[in-house]
Amino acid sequence: MKKIVSTAVLAASLTLTGCATSVPVGGLFTDVQLPVGATANAKGTKVGTAKCQSILSLIAQGDCSIEAAKADGGITSVTHMDWKANNILGIIGNYELTVHGN
């Protein structure tokens, strides 16, 4: 009986892992790049990035803020932002925000 209940709980948790997300998430592997936002400012010539990392979905570190990416690229006026996520089995997750501007 324990095996049946354990199997049912595992199957239910695996089928519900991707439900109702606003971004595409793979249960085993995620490698996506998505737009975050854009402004009416003219096309930018500078690029700055900010990075974060998650380990075992238990520990997360880094600064993926817009301000950190702006500081990295010396940007004062943002034109658009892109977001990249790479996650393997929830073990190691790398996230990056790229800001374009002047």
A tleap script that builds the chain and sets N, CA, C and O, in Angstrom:
source leaprc.protein.ff14SB
mol = sequence {
  NMET LYS LYS ILE VAL SER THR ALA VAL LEU
  ALA ALA SER LEU THR LEU THR GLY CYS ALA
  THR SER VAL PRO VAL GLY GLY LEU PHE THR
  ASP VAL GLN LEU PRO VAL GLY ALA THR ALA
  ASN ALA LYS GLY THR LYS VAL GLY THR ALA
  LYS CYS GLN SER ILE LEU SER LEU ILE ALA
  GLN GLY ASP CYS SER ILE GLU ALA ALA LYS
  ALA ASP GLY GLY ILE THR SER VAL THR HIE
  MET ASP TRP LYS ALA ASN ASN ILE LEU GLY
  ILE ILE GLY ASN TYR GLU LEU THR VAL HIE
  GLY CASN
}
set mol.1.N position { 0.818 -1.188 0.000 }
set mol.1.CA position { 0.000 0.000 0.000 }
set mol.1.C position { 0.867 1.259 0.000 }
set mol.1.O position { 0.546 2.244 -0.666 }
set mol.2.N position { 1.986 1.216 0.766 }
set mol.2.CA position { 2.880 2.364 0.809 }
set mol.2.C position { 3.459 2.672 -0.569 }
set mol.2.O position { 3.599 3.836 -0.943 }
set mol.3.N position { 3.795 1.623 -1.323 }
set mol.3.CA position { 4.354 1.818 -2.663 }
set mol.3.C position { 3.348 2.491 -3.583 }
set mol.3.O position { 3.709 3.370 -4.366 }
set mol.4.N position { 2.106 2.088 -3.495 }
set mol.4.CA position { 1.069 2.660 -4.358 }
set mol.4.C position { 0.864 4.140 -4.029 }
set mol.4.O position { 0.778 4.968 -4.935 }
set mol.5.N position { 0.785 4.470 -2.758 }
set mol.5.CA position { 0.597 5.864 -2.343 }
set mol.5.C position { 1.813 6.695 -2.733 }
set mol.5.O position { 1.668 7.803 -3.250 }
set mol.6.N position { 3.007 6.170 -2.489 }
set mol.6.CA position { 4.227 6.890 -2.855 }
set mol.6.C position { 4.307 7.136 -4.352 }
set mol.6.O position { 4.674 8.228 -4.784 }
set mol.7.N position { 3.970 6.137 -5.139 }
set mol.7.CA position { 3.983 6.274 -6.593 }
set mol.7.C position { 2.953 7.294 -7.052 }
set mol.7.O position { 3.232 8.094 -7.945 }
set mol.8.N position { 1.773 7.278 -6.458 }
set mol.8.CA position { 0.722 8.233 -6.822 }
set mol.8.C position { 1.137 9.668 -6.488 }
set mol.8.O position { 0.913 10.583 -7.281 }
set mol.9.N position { 1.739 9.861 -5.321 }
set mol.9.CA position { 2.196 11.196 -4.923 }
set mol.9.C position { 3.294 11.670 -5.858 }
set mol.9.O position { 3.285 12.827 -6.277 }
set mol.10.N position { 4.231 10.809 -6.191 }
set mol.10.CA position { 5.310 11.167 -7.112 }
set mol.10.C position { 4.769 11.520 -8.491 }
set mol.10.O position { 5.175 12.521 -9.083 }
set mol.11.N position { 3.863 10.709 -8.999 }
set mol.11.CA position { 3.271 10.969 -10.317 }
set mol.11.C position { 2.503 12.284 -10.325 }
set mol.11.O position { 2.593 13.047 -11.287 }
set mol.12.N position { 1.753 12.554 -9.269 }
set mol.12.CA position { 0.990 13.802 -9.185 }
set mol.12.C position { 1.920 15.004 -9.127 }
set mol.12.O position { 1.661 16.014 -9.781 }
set mol.13.N position { 2.998 14.913 -8.356 }
set mol.13.CA position { 3.918 16.045 -8.245 }
set mol.13.C position { 4.655 16.288 -9.555 }
set mol.13.O position { 4.935 17.437 -9.894 }
set mol.14.N position { 4.972 15.243 -10.292 }
set mol.14.CA position { 5.644 15.421 -11.579 }
set mol.14.C position { 4.725 16.027 -12.632 }
set mol.14.O position { 5.173 16.823 -13.457 }
set mol.15.N position { 3.472 15.669 -12.615 }
set mol.15.CA position { 2.544 16.205 -13.615 }
set mol.15.C position { 2.118 17.620 -13.302 }
set mol.15.O position { 1.672 18.333 -14.201 }
set mol.16.N position { 2.237 18.051 -12.068 }
set mol.16.CA position { 1.811 19.396 -11.691 }
set mol.16.C position { 2.953 20.401 -11.621 }
set mol.16.O position { 2.712 21.565 -11.302 }
set mol.17.N position { 4.174 19.999 -11.905 }
set mol.17.CA position { 5.310 20.912 -11.754 }
set mol.17.C position { 5.274 22.080 -12.721 }
set mol.17.O position { 5.814 23.136 -12.393 }
set mol.18.N position { 4.681 21.955 -13.873 }
set mol.18.CA position { 4.682 23.046 -14.842 }
set mol.18.C position { 3.363 23.768 -14.964 }
set mol.18.O position { 3.181 24.548 -15.900 }
set mol.19.N position { 2.454 23.544 -14.072 }
set mol.19.CA position { 1.121 24.139 -14.182 }
set mol.19.C position { 1.135 25.644 -13.900 }
set mol.19.O position { 1.804 26.115 -12.980 }
set mol.20.N position { 0.394 26.370 -14.701 }
set mol.20.CA position { 0.090 27.785 -14.475 }
set mol.20.C position { 1.317 28.655 -14.241 }
set mol.20.O position { 1.346 29.438 -13.291 }
set mol.21.N position { 2.314 28.531 -15.079 }
set mol.21.CA position { 3.459 29.430 -14.973 }
set mol.21.C position { 3.382 30.479 -16.074 }
set mol.21.O position { 2.823 30.232 -17.142 }
set mol.22.N position { 3.945 31.646 -15.805 }
set mol.22.CA position { 3.929 32.713 -16.801 }
set mol.22.C position { 5.103 32.605 -17.769 }
set mol.22.O position { 5.153 33.319 -18.771 }
set mol.23.N position { 6.042 31.716 -17.472 }
set mol.23.CA position { 7.191 31.475 -18.352 }
set mol.23.C position { 7.306 29.978 -18.600 }
set mol.23.O position { 6.864 29.187 -17.767 }
set mol.24.N position { 7.883 29.574 -19.713 }
set mol.24.CA position { 8.048 28.142 -19.968 }
set mol.24.C position { 9.077 27.530 -19.016 }
set mol.24.O position { 10.198 28.022 -18.886 }
set mol.25.N position { 8.670 26.451 -18.357 }
set mol.25.CA position { 9.546 25.772 -17.402 }
set mol.25.C position { 9.553 24.290 -17.737 }
set mol.25.O position { 8.494 23.671 -17.842 }
set mol.26.N position { 10.729 23.722 -17.903 }
set mol.26.CA position { 10.851 22.294 -18.133 }
set mol.26.C position { 11.109 21.586 -16.818 }
set mol.26.O position { 11.913 22.054 -16.012 }
set mol.27.N position { 10.453 20.482 -16.591 }
set mol.27.CA position { 10.640 19.733 -15.354 }
set mol.27.C position { 12.029 19.140 -15.227 }
set mol.27.O position { 12.555 19.025 -14.120 }
set mol.28.N position { 12.629 18.763 -16.343 }
set mol.28.CA position { 13.971 18.184 -16.333 }
set mol.28.C position { 15.039 19.181 -16.724 }
set mol.28.O position { 16.128 19.192 -16.150 }
set mol.29.N position { 14.730 20.020 -17.698 }
set mol.29.CA position { 15.732 20.957 -18.223 }
set mol.29.C position { 15.038 22.208 -18.732 }
set mol.29.O position { 14.052 22.120 -19.463 }
set mol.30.N position { 15.543 23.361 -18.354 }
set mol.30.CA position { 15.027 24.639 -18.840 }
set mol.30.C position { 16.184 25.449 -19.382 }
set mol.30.O position { 17.205 25.609 -18.712 }
set mol.31.N position { 16.033 25.956 -20.577 }
set mol.31.CA position { 17.016 26.862 -21.173 }
set mol.31.C position { 16.244 27.819 -22.069 }
set mol.31.O position { 16.057 27.553 -23.257 }
set mol.32.N position { 15.793 28.943 -21.494 }
set mol.32.CA position { 14.956 29.887 -22.221 }
set mol.32.C position { 15.520 31.292 -22.129 }
set mol.32.O position { 16.236 31.634 -21.187 }
set mol.33.N position { 15.186 32.093 -23.119 }
set mol.33.CA position { 15.528 33.504 -23.122 }
set mol.33.C position { 14.259 34.259 -23.478 }
set mol.33.O position { 13.635 33.988 -24.504 }
set mol.34.N position { 13.880 35.204 -22.633 }
set mol.34.CA position { 12.614 35.899 -22.785 }
set mol.34.C position { 12.798 37.408 -22.654 }
set mol.34.O position { 13.703 37.867 -21.957 }
set mol.35.N position { 11.948 38.175 -23.319 }
set mol.35.CA position { 11.983 39.625 -23.117 }
set mol.35.C position { 11.328 39.966 -21.776 }
set mol.35.O position { 10.381 39.309 -21.346 }
set mol.36.N position { 11.848 40.996 -21.134 }
set mol.36.CA position { 11.265 41.428 -19.869 }
set mol.36.C position { 10.467 42.705 -20.076 }
set mol.36.O position { 9.349 42.840 -19.579 }
set mol.37.N position { 11.049 43.632 -20.808 }
set mol.37.CA position { 10.359 44.892 -21.021 }
set mol.37.C position { 11.091 45.764 -22.008 }
set mol.37.O position { 12.251 45.519 -22.339 }
set mol.38.N position { 10.398 46.791 -22.476 }
set mol.38.CA position { 10.983 47.745 -23.419 }
set mol.38.C position { 10.454 49.130 -23.096 }
set mol.38.O position { 9.396 49.284 -22.484 }
set mol.39.N position { 11.214 50.139 -23.520 }
set mol.39.CA position { 10.801 51.525 -23.316 }
set mol.39.C position { 10.718 52.216 -24.664 }
set mol.39.O position { 11.019 51.617 -25.697 }
set mol.40.N position { 10.314 53.459 -24.655 }
set mol.40.CA position { 10.232 54.245 -25.883 }
set mol.40.C position { 11.565 54.926 -26.201 }
set mol.40.O position { 11.665 55.662 -27.183 }
set mol.41.N position { 12.587 54.683 -25.378 }
set mol.41.CA position { 13.899 55.296 -25.617 }
set mol.41.C position { 14.519 54.758 -26.903 }
set mol.41.O position { 14.225 53.639 -27.324 }
set mol.42.N position { 15.377 55.563 -27.521 }
set mol.42.CA position { 16.061 55.158 -28.748 }
set mol.42.C position { 16.948 53.946 -28.483 }
set mol.42.O position { 17.312 53.673 -27.339 }
set mol.43.N position { 17.294 53.222 -29.545 }
set mol.43.CA position { 18.110 52.012 -29.425 }
set mol.43.C position { 19.399 52.294 -28.663 }
set mol.43.O position { 20.072 53.297 -28.902 }
set mol.44.N position { 19.730 51.394 -27.741 }
set mol.44.CA position { 20.908 51.572 -26.908 }
set mol.44.C position { 22.158 50.961 -27.512 }
set mol.44.O position { 22.090 50.040 -28.325 }
set mol.45.N position { 23.307 51.493 -27.096 }
set mol.45.CA position { 24.592 50.984 -27.572 }
set mol.45.C position { 25.353 50.232 -26.482 }
set mol.45.O position { 26.358 49.581 -26.768 }
set mol.46.N position { 24.885 50.316 -25.233 }
set mol.46.CA position { 25.565 49.661 -24.113 }
set mol.46.C position { 24.754 48.451 -23.637 }
set mol.46.O position { 23.532 48.404 -23.775 }
set mol.47.N position { 25.478 47.469 -23.068 }
set mol.47.CA position { 24.837 46.256 -22.537 }
set mol.47.C position { 25.426 45.959 -21.166 }
set mol.47.O position { 26.642 46.004 -20.978 }
set mol.48.N position { 24.555 45.655 -20.214 }
set mol.48.CA position { 24.991 45.261 -18.878 }
set mol.48.C position { 24.248 44.003 -18.445 }
set mol.48.O position { 23.099 43.791 -18.832 }
set mol.49.N position { 24.901 43.178 -17.650 }
set mol.49.CA position { 24.257 41.941 -17.189 }
set mol.49.C position { 24.326 41.829 -15.670 }
set mol.49.O position { 25.226 42.369 -15.027 }
set mol.50.N position { 23.360 41.117 -15.122 }
set mol.50.CA position { 23.330 40.789 -13.699 }
set mol.50.C position { 23.007 39.299 -13.604 }
set mol.50.O position { 22.156 38.803 -14.342 }
set mol.51.N position { 23.679 38.584 -12.701 }
set mol.51.CA position { 23.533 37.126 -12.635 }
set mol.51.C position { 23.178 36.644 -11.231 }
set mol.51.O position { 23.578 37.229 -10.224 }
set mol.52.N position { 22.409 35.550 -11.205 }
set mol.52.CA position { 22.021 34.871 -9.962 }
set mol.52.C position { 22.184 33.367 -10.165 }
set mol.52.O position { 22.251 32.887 -11.296 }
set mol.53.N position { 22.245 32.637 -9.062 }
set mol.53.CA position { 22.341 31.179 -9.143 }
set mol.53.C position { 21.523 30.553 -8.025 }
set mol.53.O position { 21.462 31.076 -6.912 }
set mol.54.N position { 20.899 29.430 -8.337 }
set mol.54.CA position { 20.135 28.651 -7.370 }
set mol.54.C position { 20.741 27.256 -7.304 }
set mol.54.O position { 21.062 26.661 -8.333 }
set mol.55.N position { 20.894 26.737 -6.090 }
set mol.55.CA position { 21.463 25.414 -5.892 }
set mol.55.C position { 20.444 24.558 -5.156 }
set mol.55.O position { 20.006 24.902 -4.058 }
set mol.56.N position { 20.069 23.435 -5.771 }
set mol.56.CA position { 19.115 22.477 -5.216 }
set mol.56.C position { 17.763 23.103 -4.883 }
set mol.56.O position { 17.014 22.563 -4.069 }
set mol.57.N position { 17.451 24.220 -5.497 }
set mol.57.CA position { 16.215 24.965 -5.209 }
set mol.57.C position { 16.081 25.275 -3.727 }
set mol.57.O position { 14.981 25.524 -3.234 }
set mol.58.N position { 17.211 25.260 -3.014 }
set mol.58.CA position { 17.222 25.560 -1.581 }
set mol.58.C position { 17.995 26.825 -1.264 }
set mol.58.O position { 17.638 27.563 -0.346 }
set mol.59.N position { 19.054 27.077 -2.023 }
set mol.59.CA position { 19.913 28.233 -1.785 }
set mol.59.C position { 19.958 29.056 -3.069 }
set mol.59.O position { 20.174 28.518 -4.155 }
set mol.60.N position { 19.754 30.341 -2.937 }
set mol.60.CA position { 19.844 31.236 -4.086 }
set mol.60.C position { 20.730 32.417 -3.713 }
set mol.60.O position { 20.648 32.947 -2.605 }
set mol.61.N position { 21.582 32.820 -4.657 }
set mol.61.CA position { 22.483 33.936 -4.393 }
set mol.61.C position { 22.695 34.746 -5.652 }
set mol.61.O position { 22.492 34.257 -6.763 }
set mol.62.N position { 23.101 35.978 -5.469 }
set mol.62.CA position { 23.389 36.855 -6.593 }
set mol.62.C position { 22.468 38.061 -6.612 }
set mol.62.O position { 21.539 38.168 -5.810 }
set mol.63.N position { 22.738 38.950 -7.526 }
set mol.63.CA position { 21.945 40.168 -7.677 }
set mol.63.C position { 21.513 40.270 -9.130 }
set mol.63.O position { 22.305 40.665 -9.985 }
set mol.64.N position { 20.288 39.924 -9.413 }
set mol.64.CA position { 19.745 39.983 -10.774 }
set mol.64.C position { 18.873 41.216 -10.965 }
set mol.64.O position { 17.946 41.206 -11.775 }
set mol.65.N position { 19.166 42.266 -10.229 }
set mol.65.CA position { 18.343 43.463 -10.316 }
set mol.65.C position { 18.683 44.288 -11.560 }
set mol.65.O position { 19.764 44.163 -12.135 }
set mol.66.N position { 17.748 45.118 -11.946 }
set mol.66.CA position { 17.962 46.026 -13.071 }
set mol.66.C position { 19.090 46.992 -12.737 }
set mol.66.O position { 19.920 47.302 -13.592 }
set mol.67.N position { 19.122 47.463 -11.507 }
set mol.67.CA position { 20.171 48.407 -11.094 }
set mol.67.C position { 21.560 47.776 -11.196 }
set mol.67.O position { 22.506 48.449 -11.606 }
set mol.68.N position { 21.703 46.507 -10.836 }
set mol.68.CA position { 23.002 45.831 -10.948 }
set mol.68.C position { 23.423 45.706 -12.406 }
set mol.68.O position { 24.594 45.904 -12.732 }
set mol.69.N position { 22.478 45.379 -13.286 }
set mol.69.CA position { 22.796 45.262 -14.715 }
set mol.69.C position { 23.139 46.624 -15.305 }
set mol.69.O position { 24.048 46.730 -16.128 }
set mol.70.N position { 22.421 47.663 -14.894 }
set mol.70.CA position { 22.726 49.023 -15.369 }
set mol.70.C position { 24.130 49.436 -14.940 }
set mol.70.O position { 24.880 50.006 -15.732 }
set mol.71.N position { 24.487 49.150 -13.693 }
set mol.71.CA position { 25.820 49.493 -13.187 }
set mol.71.C position { 26.898 48.725 -13.941 }
set mol.71.O position { 27.957 49.279 -14.237 }
set mol.72.N position { 26.644 47.463 -14.255 }
set mol.72.CA position { 27.614 46.641 -14.984 }
set mol.72.C position { 27.917 47.217 -16.364 }
set mol.72.O position { 29.057 47.162 -16.827 }
set mol.73.N position { 26.902 47.767 -17.018 }
set mol.73.CA position { 27.096 48.295 -18.369 }
set mol.73.C position { 27.270 49.803 -18.438 }
set mol.73.O position { 27.424 50.361 -19.525 }
set mol.74.N position { 27.246 50.472 -17.284 }
set mol.74.CA position { 27.351 51.929 -17.280 }
set mol.74.C position { 26.157 52.575 -17.969 }
set mol.74.O position { 26.308 53.556 -18.697 }
set mol.75.N position { 24.986 52.028 -17.740 }
set mol.75.CA position { 23.766 52.476 -18.420 }
set mol.75.C position { 22.972 53.419 -17.511 }
set mol.75.O position { 22.789 53.139 -16.326 }
set mol.76.N position { 22.510 54.521 -18.065 }
set mol.76.CA position { 21.649 55.445 -17.327 }
set mol.76.C position { 20.236 55.468 -17.886 }
set mol.76.O position { 19.288 55.782 -17.166 }
set mol.77.N position { 20.088 55.137 -19.167 }
set mol.77.CA position { 18.781 55.133 -19.827 }
set mol.77.C position { 18.544 53.765 -20.472 }
set mol.77.O position { 19.244 53.389 -21.411 }
set mol.78.N position { 17.562 53.030 -19.968 }
set mol.78.CA position { 17.289 51.669 -20.427 }
set mol.78.C position { 16.387 51.682 -21.659 }
set mol.78.O position { 15.404 52.422 -21.712 }
set mol.79.N position { 16.736 50.845 -22.664 }
set mol.79.CA position { 15.875 50.706 -23.842 }
set mol.79.C position { 15.082 49.406 -23.793 }
set mol.79.O position { 13.887 49.402 -24.089 }
set mol.80.N position { 15.723 48.316 -23.426 }
set mol.80.CA position { 14.992 47.060 -23.238 }
set mol.80.C position { 15.797 46.084 -22.397 }
set mol.80.O position { 17.002 46.247 -22.201 }
set mol.81.N position { 15.096 45.054 -21.898 }
set mol.81.CA position { 15.717 44.062 -21.019 }
set mol.81.C position { 15.327 42.665 -21.475 }
set mol.81.O position { 14.207 42.438 -21.933 }
set mol.82.N position { 16.260 41.734 -21.344 }
set mol.82.CA position { 16.015 40.326 -21.654 }
set mol.82.C position { 16.405 39.495 -20.434 }
set mol.82.O position { 17.274 39.878 -19.652 }
set mol.83.N position { 15.747 38.360 -20.295 }
set mol.83.CA position { 15.978 37.472 -19.168 }
set mol.83.C position { 16.295 36.088 -19.687 }
set mol.83.O position { 15.632 35.605 -20.606 }
set mol.84.N position { 17.303 35.437 -19.112 }
set mol.84.CA position { 17.682 34.086 -19.521 }
set mol.84.C position { 17.697 33.187 -18.290 }
set mol.84.O position { 18.209 33.560 -17.235 }
set mol.85.N position { 17.125 31.994 -18.446 }
set mol.85.CA position { 17.115 31.008 -17.362 }
set mol.85.C position { 17.638 29.687 -17.887 }
set mol.85.O position { 17.276 29.251 -18.980 }
set mol.86.N position { 18.492 29.056 -17.101 }
set mol.86.CA position { 19.026 27.735 -17.415 }
set mol.86.C position { 18.982 26.936 -16.125 }
set mol.86.O position { 19.623 27.302 -15.140 }
set mol.87.N position { 18.223 25.842 -16.127 }
set mol.87.CA position { 18.068 25.039 -14.924 }
set mol.87.C position { 18.054 23.566 -15.304 }
set mol.87.O position { 17.348 23.163 -16.229 }
set mol.88.N position { 18.832 22.769 -14.592 }
set mol.88.CA position { 18.909 21.338 -14.849 }
set mol.88.C position { 18.426 20.589 -13.612 }
set mol.88.O position { 19.079 20.610 -12.569 }
set mol.89.N position { 17.281 19.930 -13.739 }
set mol.89.CA position { 16.705 19.099 -12.682 }
set mol.89.C position { 16.502 19.823 -11.354 }
set mol.89.O position { 16.362 19.174 -10.318 }
set mol.90.N position { 16.483 21.134 -11.366 }
set mol.90.CA position { 16.346 21.878 -10.120 }
set mol.90.C position { 17.598 21.825 -9.258 }
set mol.90.O position { 17.594 22.292 -8.119 }
set mol.91.N position { 18.675 21.254 -9.803 }
set mol.91.CA position { 19.917 21.129 -9.033 }
set mol.91.C position { 20.716 22.423 -9.111 }
set mol.91.O position { 21.068 23.010 -8.088 }
set mol.92.N position { 20.995 22.858 -10.325 }
set mol.92.CA position { 21.727 24.103 -10.547 }
set mol.92.C position { 20.901 24.979 -11.472 }
set mol.92.O position { 20.524 24.557 -12.565 }
set mol.93.N position { 20.624 26.183 -11.039 }
set mol.93.CA position { 19.897 27.129 -11.873 }
set mol.93.C position { 20.711 28.394 -12.046 }
set mol.93.O position { 21.149 28.989 -11.061 }
set mol.94.N position { 20.918 28.808 -13.272 }
set mol.94.CA position { 21.624 30.053 -13.582 }
set mol.94.C position { 20.652 31.005 -14.265 }
set mol.94.O position { 19.952 30.639 -15.209 }
set mol.95.N position { 20.628 32.240 -13.760 }
set mol.95.CA position { 19.684 33.239 -14.266 }
set mol.95.C position { 20.456 34.518 -14.576 }
set mol.95.O position { 21.372 34.901 -13.849 }
set mol.96.N position { 20.069 35.166 -15.665 }
set mol.96.CA position { 20.794 36.354 -16.110 }
set mol.96.C position { 19.825 37.387 -16.661 }
set mol.96.O position { 18.962 37.071 -17.481 }
set mol.97.N position { 19.974 38.616 -16.206 }
set mol.97.CA position { 19.212 39.733 -16.737 }
set mol.97.C position { 20.155 40.582 -17.566 }
set mol.97.O position { 21.209 40.999 -17.086 }
set mol.98.N position { 19.779 40.839 -18.814 }
set mol.98.CA position { 20.588 41.677 -19.698 }
set mol.98.C position { 19.812 42.956 -19.971 }
set mol.98.O position { 18.661 42.924 -20.406 }
set mol.99.N position { 20.466 44.083 -19.705 }
set mol.99.CA position { 19.858 45.393 -19.917 }
set mol.99.C position { 20.585 46.090 -21.063 }
set mol.99.O position { 21.815 46.130 -21.095 }
set mol.100.N position { 19.819 46.637 -21.997 }
set mol.100.CA position { 20.365 47.393 -23.119 }
set mol.100.C position { 19.984 48.851 -22.928 }
set mol.100.O position { 18.886 49.148 -22.458 }
set mol.101.N position { 20.876 49.760 -23.286 }
set mol.101.CA position { 20.571 51.184 -23.138 }
set mol.101.C position { 21.753 52.072 -23.454 }
set mol.101.O position { 22.705 51.667 -24.121 }
set mol.102.N position { 21.669 53.281 -22.965 }
set mol.102.CA position { 22.725 54.289 -23.186 }
set mol.102.C position { 23.221 54.808 -21.846 }
set mol.102.O position { 24.107 55.662 -21.804 }
savepdb mol mol.pdb
quit
